[in-house]
């Protein structure tokens, strides 16, 4: 598996500063060590923002973020911009300005990859996740261990977990994209820009606002809910489940789908 630019930058940063695990270190201290000032204030349309200048760098975090894990990942993302994109930005701007200018390029993906590797190093992530059976409990456990958001953990597990999972992201009752492992045995129905399947857990959330408790979060579904059935294939031959990470504030759902 190829290593991304963000991963390379995060590993370089950790090696240069002698870090192997940042789970007990506040991201604010990391930012301060790099010369950035972190402030928190309400931000209606963003979780974080970085402003570069020749003399100072300001990272702003949305004070309304409820969970520590999400706040840490957001800070890690902005630190990624600080480590990878500052020089490129200052070459194009003589005065203080925000990185919003570059959001149409690859910078956002690179910053996410940096944050994931910084907060959940691949080697450490695999060592922990491979010891447990997959399920919502494991994702929550990993989020606690790495003090990261459960959403970022789900994407990390998709990439490095030992049990194949599929991810479907929906916003405002529309599927925006889906992710399926390479060479996976089952094919997802392409419902991009359509409403989630009527018998999915995601559809139940958008219709009723239903969010299952931790104990009930592993919901059984038919294979045909999200996947194509092959010729004469029977739904009863499979054990599929859907775990929805719902964020009512943003009207989003990340569906984690797997077969036992």
PAZAPA-4460 file (N, C-alpha, C; in steps of 0.05 Angstrom, whole numbers, plus 32768, in hexadecimal, padded with zeros to 4 digits):
% residues 260
    n_x    n_y    n_z   ca_x   ca_y   ca_z    c_x    c_y    c_z   seq   type   mol
   8011   7FE8   8000   8000   8000   8000   8012   8019   8000     1      X     A
   800C   802C   7FEE   801D   8044   7FEC   8019   8056   8004     2      X     A
   802D   8065   800A   802C   8078   8021   8027   8094   8015     3      X     A
   8013   80A1   8021   800C   80BC   8017   801F   80D1   8020     4      X     A
   801D   80E8   8013   802E   80FF   801A   8029   8108   8037     5      X     A
   800F   8107   803F   8008   810F   805A   8015   80FC   806F     6      X     A
   8013   80E2   8069   801F   80CE   807B   803E   80D3   807D     7      X     A
   804A   80D7   8067   8067   80DB   8067   806F   80F3   8078     8      X     A
   8060   8109   8075   8065   8121   8084   8061   811D   80A2     9      X     A
   804C   810F   80A9   8046   810A   80C5   805C   80F8   80D2    10      X     A
   8065   80E3   80C3   807A   80D2   80CE   8094   80E1   80D1    11      X     A
   809A   80F2   80BE   80B2   8102   80BF   80B1   8115   80D8    12      X     A
   809A   8121   80DC   8097   8133   80F3   809B   8124   810D    13      X     A
   808F   810C   8110   8091   80FD   8129   80AD   80F3   812D    14      X     A
   80BA   80EA   8118   80D6   80E1   811A   80E9   80F7   8123    15      X     A
   80E5   810F   8116   80F6   8126   811C   80F3   812F   8139    16      X     A
   80DB   812B   8145   80D6   8135   8160   80D5   811F   8174    17      X     A
   80DB   8106   816C   80DD   80F0   817F   80C3   80E6   818A    18      X     A
   80AD   80EA   817A   8093   80E1   8183   808D   80C5   8178    19      X     A
   807F   80B4   8188   8074   809B   817E   8057   8099   8183    20      X     A
   804C   80A7   8197   8030   80A6   819E   8028   80C2   81A9    21      X     A
   8015   80CF   819D   800D   80E9   81A5   7FF2   80E9   81B5    22      X     A
   7FE9   80D1   81BC   7FCE   80D0   81C8   7FCC   80DF   81E3    23      X     A
   7FE2   80E3   81F1   7FE2   80F1   820A   7FEC   810E   8208    24      X     A
   7FF1   8116   81F0   7FFC   8131   81EC   7FE7   8143   81DF    25      X     A
   7FE0   8159   81EB   7FCD   816C   81DF   7FD7   8176   81C4    26      X     A
   7FC5   8177   81B0   7FCD   8181   8196   7FD4   819F   8198    27      X     A
   7FC9   81AD   81AB   7FD0   81CA   81AF   7FEE   81CD   81B4    28      X     A
   7FF9   81BB   81C3   8016   81BD   81C9   8027   81B8   81B0    29      X     A
   801D   81A5   819F   802C   81A0   8186   802B   81B9   8174    30      X     A
   8013   81C5   8172   8011   81DD   8162   8022   81F3   816D    31      X     A
   8022   81F7   8187   8032   820C   8194   8050   8208   818F    32      X     A
   8058   81EE   818F   8074   81E8   818A   807D   81EF   816E    33      X     A
   8069   81F0   815C   806F   81F7   8140   806A   8215   813B    34      X     A
   8065   8224   8150   8063   8241   814D   8047   824B   8147    35      X     A
   8033   823A   814B   8017   8243   8144   8008   8248   815E    36      X     A
   7FF6   825B   815D   7FE4   8262   8173   7FC9   8256   816D    37      X     A
   7FBE   8246   8181   7FA4   823A   817D   7F8F   8249   818D    38      X     A
   7F7A   8251   8180   7F64   825E   818E   7F4A   824F   8187    39      X     A
   7F36   8251   8198   7F1C   8245   8194   7F07   825A   8194    40      X     A
   7EF5   8258   8180   7EDE   826A   817F   7EC9   825D   816D    41      X     A
   7EB0   8266   816F   7E9B   825A   815E   7EA1   825F   8141    42      X     A
   7E9E   824A   8131   7EA2   824B   8114   7E8B   823D   8106    43      X     A
   7E78   824C   80FB   7E5F   8240   80F1   7E63   822D   80DA    44      X     A
   7E78   8231   80C9   7E7B   8221   80B1   7E94   8211   80AF    45      X     A
   7EA3   820E   80C5   7EBC   81FF   80C4   7EC3   81F5   80DF    46      X     A
   7ED3   81E0   80E0   7EDD   81D5   80F9   7EF8   81E2   8100    47      X     A
   7F08   81E9   80EC   7F22   81F5   80F1   7F2B   8206   80DA    48      X     A
   7F3E   8217   80E0   7F49   8228   80CB   7F66   8230   80D3    49      X     A
   7F77   8233   80C0   7F92   823C   80C6   7F98   8255   80B5    50      X     A
   7FA5   8269   80C2   7FAD   8281   80B4   7FCB   8284   80B7    51      X     A
   7FD9   8285   80A1   7FF6   8288   80A1   7FFD   82A5   809E    52      X     A
   8014   82AC   80AA   801F   82C6   80A6   803D   82C4   80A8    53      X     A
   804C   82D9   80A0   8069   82D8   80A1   8073   82D6   80BE    54      X     A
   8064   82E1   80D1   806D   82E2   80EC   805E   82D0   80FF    55      X     A
   8045   82C8   80F8   8036   82B8   810B   8022   82A7   80FB    56      X     A
   8019   8292   8108   8005   8280   80FC   7FEF   827C   8111    57      X     A
   7FD6   827F   8108   7FBF   827C   811A   7FAF   8264   8111    58      X     A
   7FA9   8251   8124   7F97   823B   811F   7F7E   8240   812F    59      X     A
   7F67   8241   8122   7F4E   8245   812F   7F3E   822B   812F    60      X     A
   7F34   8223   8146   7F24   820A   8148   7F08   8212   8151    61      X     A
   7EF4   8206   8145   7ED8   820B   814C   7ED3   8203   8169    62      X     A
   7ECC   8216   817A   7EC7   8211   8196   7EAF   8200   819B    63      X     A
   7E9E   81FD   8186   7E85   81ED   818A   7E89   81CF   8184    64      X     A
   7EA2   81C7   817D   7EA7   81AB   8179   7EA4   819D   8194    65      X     A
   7E93   8189   8195   7E8B   817D   81AF   7E9F   8168   81B9    66      X     A
   7EAC   815A   81A7   7EBC   8143   81AF   7EDA   8148   81AD    67      X     A
   7EE9   8140   81C2   7F06   8144   81C2   7F13   8137   81AA    68      X     A
   7F0A   811F   81A2   7F16   8111   818C   7F14   8121   8172    69      X     A
   7EFD   812C   816D   7EFA   813C   8155   7F0B   8156   8156    70      X     A
   7F0D   8162   816D   7F1D   817A   8170   7F3B   8173   816B    71      X     A
   7F44   815C   8176   7F60   8154   8172   7F65   814F   8154    72      X     A
   7F53   8142   8147   7F57   813C   812A   7F57   8156   811A    73      X     A
   7F45   8169   8121   7F45   8183   8113   7F5F   8192   8117    74      X     A
   7F69   8191   812F   7F83   819E   8134   7F99   8190   8125    75      X     A
   7F99   8175   8125   7FAD   8167   8116   7FAC   816D   80F8    76      X     A
   7F94   8171   80EE   7F90   8179   80D2   7F9E   8194   80CC    77      X     A
   7F99   81A8   80DE   7FA4   81C2   80DA   7FC3   81C2   80DE    78      X     A
   7FCD   81B1   80F0   7FE9   81AE   80F3   7FF6   81A2   80DA    79      X     A
   7FE6   8190   80CD   7FEF   8186   80B3   7FF3   819C   809F    80      X     A
   7FE1   81AF   809D   7FE4   81C6   808C   7FFD   81D5   8093    81      X     A
   8001   81D9   80AD   8018   81E8   80B7   8032   81DB   80AF    82      X     A
   8034   81C0   80B1   804C   81B2   80AA   8051   81AF   808C    83      X     A
   803C   81AD   807D   803F   81A7   8060   803B   81BE   804D    84      X     A
   802B   81D2   8055   8022   81E5   8041   8029   8202   8046    85      X     A
   8036   8207   805C   803C   8223   8063   804E   8231   804F    86      X     A
   8064   8223   8048   8077   8230   8035   806A   8235   801A    87      X     A
   805A   8222   8011   804D   8225   7FF7   803A   823C   7FF8    88      X     A
   802C   823F   800F   8019   8255   8012   8027   8270   8011    89      X     A
   803D   8272   8021   804A   828C   8023   8058   8295   8009    90      X     A
   805E   8281   7FF8   8069   8288   7FDD   8054   8297   7FCC    91      X     A
   803A   8293   7FD2   8025   829F   7FC2   8017   82B6   7FCF    92      X     A
   801F   82BC   7FE8   8011   82D2   7FF7   8025   82E2   8007    93      X     A
   8024   82FC   8004   8036   830E   8013   802A   8317   802D    94      X     A
   8010   8313   8031   8003   831C   8049   7FF5   8304   8056    95      X     A
   7FEC   8308   806F   7FDE   82F3   807D   7FC5   82EB   806E    96      X     A
   7FC0   82D1   806C   7FA9   82C7   805E   7FA3   82AA   8067    97      X     A
   7F8C   82A1   8060   7F83   8286   8069   7F88   8271   8054    98      X     A
   7F8B   8258   805C   7F90   8242   804A   7F76   823B   803A    99      X     A
   7F60   8248   803F   7F48   8243   8030   7F4E   8246   8012   100      X     A
   7F61   8256   800B   7F69   825B   7FEF   7F70   8241   7FE0   101      X     A
   7F7B   822E   7FEF   7F86   8216   7FE3   7F73   81FE   7FE5   102      X     A
   7F5B   8201   7FEF   7F4A   81EA   7FF5   7F40   81DB   7FDD   103      X     A
   7F44   81E6   7FC5   7F3C   81D8   7FAD   7F50   81C4   7FA4   104      X     A
   7F68   81C4   7FB0   7F7D   81B1   7FA8   7F7D   8198   7FBA   105      X     A
   7F96   818C   7FBD   7F99   8174   7FCD   7F9F   8179   7FEA   106      X     A
   7FA1   8193   7FF2   7FAA   8199   800D   7F98   818E   8023   107      X     A
   7F7E   818D   801E   7F6C   8183   8033   7F71   8165   8037   108      X     A
   7F73   8156   8022   7F79   813A   8024   7F93   8134   8031   109      X     A
   7FA8   8143   802A   7FC2   8140   8036   7FC1   8146   8054   110      X     A
   7FB2   815B   805C   7FB1   8162   8078   7FA2   814D   8088   111      X     A
   7F8D   8141   807C   7F7F   812B   8089   7F91   8113   808D   112      X     A
   7FA1   810C   8078   7FB3   80F6   807A   7FC8   80FB   808F   113      X     A
   7FD1   8113   8091   7FE5   811B   80A5   7FD9   8117   80C1   114      X     A
   7FC1   8121   80C5   7FB4   811F   80E0   7FAF   8102   80E7   115      X     A
   7FA7   80F2   80D4   7FA2   80D5   80DA   7FBB   80C7   80E3   116      X     A
   7FD1   80CC   80D5   7FEA   80BF   80DC   7FF6   80CA   80F6   117      X     A
   7FF2   80E4   80FB   7FFC   80F1   8113   7FEE   80E6   812C   118      X     A
   7FD3   80E4   812A   7FC3   80DC   8141   7FC1   80BE   8143   119      X     A
   7FC0   80B0   812C   7FBC   8093   812C   7FD2   8086   811B   120      X     A
   7FEB   8085   8124   8000   807A   8113   7FF9   805E   8109   121      X     A
   7FFF   8059   80F0   7FF7   8040   80E3   7FFF   8028   80F3   122      X     A
   8018   8026   80FB   8023   800E   8108   8014   800A   8122   123      X     A
   8011   801E   8132   8003   801C   814C   7FE5   8015   8148   124      X     A
   7FD9   8022   8134   7FBD   801D   812E   7FB8   7FFF   8128   125      X     A
   7FC9   7FF4   8117   7FC7   7FD8   810F   7FCB   7FC6   8127   126      X     A
   7FDF   7FCC   8137   7FE5   7FBB   814E   7FCD   7FB8   8160   127      X     A
   7FBE   7FCE   8164   7FA7   7FCD   8176   7F8F   7FC1   8168   128      X     A
   7F89   7FCB   8151   7F70   7FC3   8143   7F70   7FA5   813B   129      X     A
   7F87   7F9A   8135   7F89   7F7E   812C   7F84   7F6A   8143   130      X     A
   7F84   7F74   815B   7F80   7F62   8172   7F63   7F5E   8179   131      X     A
   7F51   7F6C   816B   7F34   7F6B   8173   7F23   7F64   815B   132      X     A
   7F0C   7F58   8160   7EF8   7F53   814C   7EEB   7F6E   8144   133      X     A
   7EE5   7F71   812A   7EDA   7F8B   8121   7EBD   7F8E   812B   134      X     A
   7EB6   7FA7   8131   7E9B   7FAF   8138   7E9C   7FCC   8142   135      X     A
   7E85   7FD8   8147   7E84   7FF3   8151   7E94   7FF7   816B   136      X     A
   7E94   7FE2   817C   7EA3   7FE4   8195   7EC1   7FE9   8190   137      X     A
   7ECB   7FDC   817B   7EE8   7FDF   8174   7EED   7FFC   816B   138      X     A
   7EDC   8007   815A   7EE0   8022   8150   7EDF   8036   8168   139      X     A
   7ECC   8032   817A   7ECB   8043   8191   7EE4   8040   81A3   140      X     A
   7EED   8027   81A6   7F05   8022   81B6   7F1D   8030   81AA   141      X     A
   7F20   802E   8190   7F37   803B   8182   7F35   8059   8185   142      X     A
   7F1D   8064   8183   7F1A   8081   8186   7F23   808A   81A2   143      X     A
   7F1C   807A   81B6   7F25   8080   81D2   7F43   807E   81D5   144      X     A
   7F4F   8068   81C9   7F6B   8064   81CB   7F7C   807A   81BF   145      X     A
   7F73   8083   81A7   7F83   8097   8199   7F78   80B3   819D   146      X     A
   7F63   80B5   81AD   7F56   80CF   81B2   7F51   80DE   8197   147      X     A
   7F44   80CF   8185   7F3D   80DA   816B   7F1F   80D7   8167   148      X     A
   7F14   80E3   8152   7EF8   80E1   814C   7EF2   80C5   8142   149      X     A
   7EDA   80BB   8148   7ED3   80A0   813E   7ED0   80A0   8120   150      X     A
   7EC9   80B6   8114   7EC8   80B7   80F7   7EE4   80B3   80EA   151      X     A
   7EF8   80C1   80F5   7F13   80BE   80EB   7F1D   80A2   80F0   152      X     A
   7F15   8096   8106   7F1D   807A   810B   7F11   8067   80F7   153      X     A
   7EF8   806C   80EF   7EEB   805B   80DB   7EFA   805C   80C1   154      X     A
   7F02   8074   80B8   7F11   8076   809F   7F2D   8069   80A2   155      X     A
   7F38   806B   80B9   7F52   805F   80BE   7F50   8040   80BD   156      X     A
   7F3B   8036   80C9   7F37   8019   80C9   7F31   800F   80AD   157      X     A
   7F22   801E   809D   7F1E   8016   8081   7F38   8012   8073   158      X     A
   7F4B   8023   8079   7F65   8021   806B   7F78   800C   8076   159      X     A
   7F78   8008   8091   7F8B   7FF7   809D   7F80   7FE0   80AE   160      X     A
   7F66   7FDF   80B1   7F5A   7FC9   80C1   7F5C   7FAE   80B4   161      X     A
   7F5B   7F99   80C4   7F5D   7F7E   80BA   7F43   7F72   80B0   162      X     A
   7F2C   7F7F   80B7   7F12   7F75   80AE   7F07   7F89   8099   163      X     A
   7F00   7F80   8081   7EF6   7F92   806D   7EDC   7FA0   8074   164      X     A
   7EDB   7FBA   8071   7EC3   7FC9   8076   7EBE   7FDC   805E   165      X     A
   7EA5   7FE4   805B   7E9E   7FF8   8047   7E94   8011   8055   166      X     A
   7E98   8028   8049   7E8F   8041   8055   7E7D   8050   8041   167      X     A
   7E67   805B   804B   7E55   806B   803A   7E50   8085   8049   168      X     A
   7E56   809B   803D   7E52   80B5   804A   7E39   80C3   803D   169      X     A
   7E26   80CB   804F   7E0E   80D8   8046   7E0A   80F3   8053   170      X     A
   7E00   8106   8044   7DFB   8121   804F   7DDF   812A   8046   171      X     A
   7DCF   8134   8059   7DB4   813E   8053   7DA4   812A   8042   172      X     A
   7DA5   8111   804B   7D95   80FC   803F   7D9D   80F6   8022   173      X     A
   7DB7   80FA   801C   7DC1   80F3   8001   7DDD   80E6   8005   174      X     A
   7DE1   80D0   7FF7   7DFB   80C3   7FF8   7E0F   80D3   7FE8   175      X     A
   7E25   80DB   7FF4   7E39   80EC   7FE7   7E50   80DB   7FDB   176      X     A
   7E58   80C6   7FE9   7E6C   80B4   7FDD   7E6D   809B   7FED   177      X     A
   7E7A   8086   7FE2   7E7D   806D   7FF0   7E99   8062   7FEA   178      X     A
   7EA3   8051   7FFD   7EBD   8046   7FFB   7EBB   8027   7FFF   179      X     A
   7EC7   8018   7FED   7EC7   7FFB   7FEE   7EE3   7FF1   7FEB   180      X     A
   7EEB   7FDD   7FFB   7F07   7FD3   7FF9   7F0D   7FC8   7FDE   181      X     A
   7F25   7FCA   7FD5   7F2D   7FBD   7FBC   7F29   7F9F   7FBE   182      X     A
   7F20   7F93   7FA8   7F1C   7F77   7FA5   7F08   7F6C   7FBA   183      X     A
   7EF6   7F7D   7FC3   7EE1   7F75   7FD5   7ECD   7F63   7FC6   184      X     A
   7EC1   7F4F   7FD4   7EB0   7F3B   7FC7   7E95   7F46   7FBF   185      X     A
   7E8D   7F5D   7FCA   7E72   7F67   7FC5   7E73   7F83   7FB9   186      X     A
   7E60   7F89   7FA8   7E5F   7FA2   7F99   7E49   7FB4   7FA4   187      X     A
   7E51   7FCD   7FAC   7E3E   7FE0   7FB6   7E2C   7FEB   7FA0   188      X     A
   7E13   7FEE   7FA6   7E01   7FFB   7F93   7E09   8019   7F91   189      X     A
   7E0D   8023   7F7A   7E15   803F   7F78   7DFD   8051   7F7B   190      X     A
   7DFA   805C   7F94   7DE3   806E   7F99   7DED   808A   7FA0   191      X     A
   7E04   8091   7F94   7E0F   80AC   7F98   7DFA   80C1   7F8F   192      X     A
   7DF6   80D5   7FA1   7DE3   80EB   7F9C   7DC6   80E2   7F9E   193      X     A
   7DC1   80C9   7FA7   7DA6   80BF   7FAC   7DA2   80BC   7FCA   194      X     A
   7D89   80B9   7FD2   7D84   80B4   7FEE   7D8F   8099   7FF6   195      X     A
   7D97   8095   800F   7DA1   807B   8018   7D8A   8066   8014   196      X     A
   7D91   804D   8010   7D7D   8038   800E   7D68   8039   8024   197      X     A
   7D4F   8035   801E   7D39   8039   8031   7D3B   8027   8049   198      X     A
   7D49   800F   8046   7D4B   7FFD   805D   7D66   7FFF   806B   199      X     A
   7D75   8014   8066   7D8F   8018   8072   7D8C   8026   808D   200      X     A
   7DA0   8024   809E   7DA0   8032   80B8   7DA3   8050   80B3   201      X     A
   7DB2   8058   809E   7DB5   8074   8097   7D9B   8080   8090   202      X     A
   7D8A   8072   8080   7D70   807D   8079   7D5E   8080   8091   203      X     A
   7D60   806E   80A4   7D51   8070   80BD   7D58   8089   80CC   204      X     A
   7D72   8090   80CD   7D7B   80A8   80DB   7D6F   80C1   80CD   205      X     A
   7D71   80C2   80B3   7D67   80DA   80A5   7D49   80DD   80A6   206      X     A
   7D3B   80C7   80A8   7D1E   80C8   80A9   7D13   80CD   80C5   207      X     A
   7D20   80C2   80D9   7D15   80C3   80F4   7D28   80D0   8109   208      X     A
   7D41   80D3   8102   7D54   80DD   8115   7D5F   80C8   8128   209      X     A
   7D58   80AF   8122   7D60   8099   8134   7D7E   8095   8135   210      X     A
   7D89   8095   814D   7DA5   808E   8152   7DA6   8078   8166   211      X     A
   7DB1   8061   815F   7DB1   804A   8170   7DC5   804D   8187   212      X     A
   7DBF   8041   819D   7DD1   8041   81B4   7DEA   8031   81AD   213      X     A
   7DFE   8034   81BD   7E17   8025   81B9   7E11   8007   81B8   214      X     A
   7E00   7FFE   81C9   7DFA   7FE1   81CB   7DEC   7FD7   81B2   215      X     A
   7DDC   7FE8   81A5   7DCD   7FE0   818D   7DD9   7FEB   8173   216      X     A
   7DF1   7FF6   8174   7DFB   8005   815C   7E02   7FF2   8145   217      X     A
   7E07   7FD8   814B   7E0C   7FC5   8135   7DF1   7FBA   812C   218      X     A
   7DE7   7FC6   8116   7DCD   7FBF   810C   7DCE   7FAC   80F4   219      X     A
   7DC0   7F95   80F5   7DC0   7F83   80DE   7DB1   7F8E   80C6   220      X     A
   7DBB   7F8A   80AF   7DAE   7F93   8096   7DAF   7F7D   8081   221      X     A
   7D9F   7F7F   806D   7DA0   7F6C   8056   7DB8   7F74   8045   222      X     A
   7DC4   7F60   8038   7DD9   7F66   8025   7DCF   7F79   800F   223      X     A
   7DB6   7F75   8006   7DAB   7F84   7FF0   7DA6   7FA2   7FF8   224      X     A
   7DA9   7FA8   8012   7DA5   7FC4   801A   7DB9   7FD6   800C   225      X     A
   7DD3   7FCE   800E   7DE8   7FDF   8002   7DF7   7FD2   7FEB   226      X     A
   7DF4   7FB7   7FE8   7E04   7FA9   7FD4   7DF2   7F9C   7FBF   227      X     A
   7DFE   7F96   7FA8   7DF1   7F89   7F93   7DEF   7F6B   7F98   228      X     A
   7DD8   7F5F   7F93   7DD6   7F42   7F95   7DDD   7F35   7F7B   229      X     A
   7DED   7F20   7F7C   7DF4   7F12   7F63   7DDD   7F00   7F5B   230      X     A
   7DDF   7EF5   7F44   7DC9   7EE4   7F39   7DC2   7ECD   7F4C   231      X     A
   7DA9   7ECC   7F53   7D9E   7EB7   7F65   7DAB   7EB8   7F81   232      X     A
   7DB7   7ECE   7F88   7DC3   7ED0   7FA3   7DAD   7ED7   7FB7   233      X     A
   7DAF   7ECC   7FCF   7D9A   7ED0   7FE3   7DA5   7EE1   7FF9   234      X     A
   7D94   7EF5   8001   7D9B   7F07   8017   7DA2   7EF7   8031   235      X     A
   7D95   7EE1   8035   7D98   7ED2   804E   7DB3   7EC4   8051   236      X     A
   7DC2   7EC4   803B   7DDC   7EB7   803C   7DF2   7EC8   8048   237      X     A
   7DEC   7EE0   8051   7E00   7EF3   805A   7DF9   7EFF   8075   238      X     A
   7E0D   7F08   8083   7E09   7F16   809D   7E16   7F32   809B   239      X     A
   7E06   7F46   8091   7E10   7F61   808E   7E06   7F73   80A5   240      X     A
   7E17   7F87   80AB   7E0F   7F9A   80C1   7E16   7FB6   80B8   241      X     A
   7E08   7FC9   80C4   7E0D   7FE5   80BF   7E0E   7FF4   80DA   242      X     A
   7E23   8003   80DD   7E27   8014   80F5   7E28   8031   80EB   243      X     A
   7E16   8041   80F4   7E15   805D   80EA   7E21   8070   80FE   244      X     A
   7E35   807F   80F5   7E40   8095   8105   7E32   80AE   80FC   245      X     A
   7E1D   80B6   810B   7E0C   80CC   8103   7E14   80E6   8112   246      X     A
   7E14   80FC   8103   7E19   8116   810F   7E02   8128   8109   247      X     A
   7DEE   8129   811A   7DD5   8139   8115   7DDB   8156   8110   248      X     A
   7DEF   8161   811D   7DF6   817E   811A   7DFD   8184   80FD   249      X     A
   7E0A   8172   80F0   7E12   8177   80D4   7E00   8167   80C0   250      X     A
   7DED   8158   80CA   7DDA   8149   80BA   7DE9   8135   80A8   251      X     A
   7DFD   8127   80B4   7E0D   8113   80A6   7E0C   80F8   80B3   252      X     A
   7E11   80E4   80A3   7E14   80C8   80AD   7E2B   80BB   809E   253      X     A
   7E3C   80AE   80AD   7E50   809C   80A1   7E48   8080   80A8   254      X     A
   7E40   8071   8094   7E37   8055   8097   7E4F   8043   8095   255      X     A
   7E55   8033   80AA   7E69   801F   80A9   7E5B   8004   80A5   256      X     A
   7E62   7FF6   808F   7E54   7FDE   8087   7E68   7FC7   8084   257      X     A
   7E61   7FB0   808F   7E73   7F9A   808E   7E63   7F7F   8090   258      X     A
   7E72   7F6A   808A   7E66   7F4F   808B   7E75   7F3F   80A0   259      X     A
   7E67   7F32   80B1   7E73   7F20   80C5   7E78   7F04   80B9   260      X     A
***
